[in-house]
Amino acid sequence: MSVYLKNKVLRDNLLGVYVALFNGDVEVGQPSYKRQQATFVEPSEGQTSNNADILFPIAGEAWGEITHIGIYDSSAAGNLLFKSPAEFVKNIDISSQYKIPRNYLIVRLR
């Protein structure tokens, strides 16, 4: 795949997407959890990253260990576009908040 095509695939498929958190293979399903919309910088060399912090709601109940991060094309249901292990496993308990800092969520096509 050429760099041009990689950039085009990223540009075309990362518009209006939502970031999801997973406990292993299962998306967090607690009542206070909600996928968060994300926007990405212009792809370069077949990769891009989020252009702003992604803040999830403050947990009203324990969400457990966040082990994976996914990107969907919808705020509910929809299609899973990308999924990868989180760099660090973080336990989200009551009153905790999960944050993905700007430029931290990198999507790369190889």
C-alpha positions in Angstrom: 0.0 0.0 0.0 1.4 3.4 -0.9 1.8 6.2 1.6 -0.8 8.1 -0.4 -3.3 5.3 0.0 -2.6 4.8 3.7 -3.2 8.5 4.3 -6.4 8.4 2.2 -7.7 5.4 4.1 -7.1 7.1 7.4 -8.6 10.4 6.3 -11.7 8.8 4.8 -12.3 6.4 7.7 -11.6 8.5 10.8 -14.2 11.2 10.3 -17.0 11.3 12.9 -15.6 8.3 14.9 -16.0 7.4 18.5 -13.4 5.9 20.9 -14.4 3.0 23.1 -12.8 1.3 26.1 -12.6 -2.4 26.6 -12.0 -4.9 29.4 -10.3 -7.5 27.3 -12.6 -8.4 24.5 -15.7 -6.8 26.0 -16.5 -3.1 25.7 -17.2 -1.4 29.1 -21.0 -1.6 29.7 -21.6 0.3 32.9 -24.4 2.9 32.9 -22.0 5.9 33.4 -19.8 4.9 30.4 -20.2 6.4 27.0 -18.1 6.3 23.9 -16.4 9.6 23.1 -16.1 11.3 19.8 -12.6 11.9 18.5 -11.0 14.0 15.7 -7.6 13.3 14.2 -4.8 15.4 12.7 -4.2 15.2 8.9 -2.5 11.8 8.3 1.2 11.8 7.3 3.4 8.9 6.4 0.4 6.5 7.0 -0.3 7.6 10.6 -2.4 10.1 12.5 -3.3 10.9 16.1 -6.0 12.5 18.1 -5.9 16.3 17.9 -7.5 17.0 21.4 -7.8 15.2 24.7 -10.4 12.5 24.8 -12.1 12.6 28.2 -14.5 9.9 29.3 -17.3 10.5 31.8 -16.5 10.3 35.5 -17.3 6.7 36.5 -20.4 6.3 38.6 -19.5 2.7 39.2 -16.4 0.6 38.7 -15.5 0.0 35.1 -12.7 -2.4 35.8 -9.4 -2.7 34.1 -9.2 -0.9 30.8 -7.0 -3.1 28.6 -7.9 -2.1 25.0 -9.0 0.9 23.1 -11.3 0.7 20.0 -12.5 3.1 17.4 -16.1 2.8 16.1 -18.0 4.6 13.4 -21.0 5.2 15.7 -21.7 6.4 19.3 -23.7 3.2 19.9 -23.5 -0.2 18.2 -21.9 0.5 14.8 -18.8 -1.1 13.3 -15.5 -1.6 15.1 -12.8 0.0 12.8 -9.7 -0.3 14.9 -8.8 -2.0 18.2 -5.5 -2.3 20.0 -4.1 -3.0 23.5 -3.8 0.1 25.7 -0.2 1.0 26.4 -1.0 0.9 30.1 -3.7 -1.0 31.9 -5.7 1.3 34.1 -8.3 0.4 36.7 -11.3 2.7 36.6 -13.2 2.7 39.9 -16.0 4.9 41.2 -15.3 8.6 40.7 -12.3 7.9 38.4 -12.0 9.2 34.8 -10.2 7.8 31.8 -8.3 10.3 29.7 -6.4 9.9 26.4 -4.2 13.0 26.0 -3.8 14.8 22.7 -1.6 13.0 20.2 -1.6 9.9 22.4 -4.0 7.8 20.4 -2.0 6.9 17.3 -3.5 5.1 14.3 -0.9 3.7 12.0 -1.2 1.6 8.8 1.7 -0.6 8.0 
